[in-house]
Amino acid sequence: MRKKQAGYGILIFILITIVLGALLAASLSGGTSVASMMANNNASQMIVAQAGLIRSRILQCGTEYPSGNNGTAFRVIYPAATGLTNVSALTCPGNATNLWSQSDGVAMPVSISGFTAWQFANDATSMRLTTTSTTTDRTAILPNVVTLLGAQSSYAGSTLTWTLAQ
C-alpha cells in the first residue's frame, strides 16, 4: 500500500483560491467603468424622458388653448420666451397658468446631476429646449442623447438643443 502525500491537496486549494481571488480583483477593477457606463446610460435616458415631458407640456398649451396669444410674433399659442427662459417659469398663454402649477398633478422634473436646469426659447429662429452639461463625463453622453432624441436635436460643446418647431 502506498501512502498519500499530505500537502498536495492543500497546495491545489491555495492555488485555486489565489486564481479566483485574482479573477475577482480583475473583475472588480473593471467594474467602475461598467458602473460609470450604467450611470451615463441612465442619465441619457433621463434627459430624453425629461425633454419629452417638457415638450409635451409646451405643445399641450397650443392644443388645449388654440386661441391663446403669448404677445409676441412667434408661435403665439405657445409660451413666450424671446430669450432663453427657465422652463420652470413658463406660462401657458391660453390660461396664463404656469406649466408646472401641478393642477393636473404633473411637477417640473428636477435637474439631472451634471446638467443645468432646462431652458426654453420661442423666437424668430425656432422654438427649442436646451440644457448644458457641467461635467466632462456628462458632455460625453450628448452624442448618445442626440441619437435618442432624433434629427431635431444637436449639441455644440456642452450644450444640448432640441428644436421643437422651426
Summary of the structure (lengths in Angstrom):
residues: 166
radius of gyration: 26.5
end to end distance: 93.0
largest distance: 104.3
contacts: 447
relative contact order: 0.13
helix: 43%
strand: 20%
